[in-house]
Amino acid sequence: MSRKSITELEKQRSSAYVDLGVIDFMKWLSCMENDKDSPDNPFIIKEIVQDKYTIFYDKEILKDVVIVFKNCIPWCNQCETDDCVHVGFAVCLKQYCIRNGPMDI
């Protein structure tokens, strides 16, 4: 195993990060229903390619974030992990799109 892989295995994981992404999704959903341009909206969706990747702008870190889905498993290219806030948000967004159909971005 590479040094980075070993380091990743030794890190403590916390579902709290993913849960924060779910909370951010609820904020985003509320903003989309009321006011898309609300300053409370944590993310701006840029592109969704179902079952491949999602790109959105994170207003907190002021960067684009790419979540890649490989065999339905999400991976955040920004945080280099599968259990961050961005992953939690992207999983909720993916489920939303499956239930409600594609979004107009």
Secondary structure as the mmCIF struct_conf table of DSSP 4:
data_model
#
loop_
_struct_conf.conf_type_id
_struct_conf.id
_struct_conf.beg_label_comp_id
_struct_conf.beg_label_asym_id
_struct_conf.beg_label_seq_id
_struct_conf.end_label_comp_id
_struct_conf.end_label_asym_id
_struct_conf.end_label_seq_id
HELX_RH_AL_P HELX_RH_AL_P1 ARG A 3 GLU A 10
BEND BEND1 LYS A 11 LYS A 11
HELX_RH_AL_P HELX_RH_AL_P2 SER A 15 ASN A 34
TURN_TY1_P TURN_TY1_P1 LYS A 36 ASP A 37
TURN_TY1_P TURN_TY1_P2 PRO A 39 ASP A 40
STRN STRN1 PHE A 43 VAL A 49
TURN_TY1_P TURN_TY1_P3 GLN A 50 LYS A 52
STRN STRN2 TYR A 53 ASP A 58
TURN_TY1_P TURN_TY1_P4 LYS A 59 LEU A 62
STRN STRN3 LYS A 63 LYS A 70
TURN_TY1_P TURN_TY1_P5 ASN A 71 CYS A 72
STRN STRN4 ILE A 73 CYS A 76
TURN_TY1_P TURN_TY1_P6 ASN A 77 GLU A 80
STRN STRN5 THR A 81 THR A 81
BEND BEND2 ASP A 82 CYS A 84
HELX_RH_AL_P HELX_RH_AL_P3 VAL A 85 ASN A 100
HELX_LH_PP_P HELX_LH_PP_P1 PRO A 102 ASP A 104
#
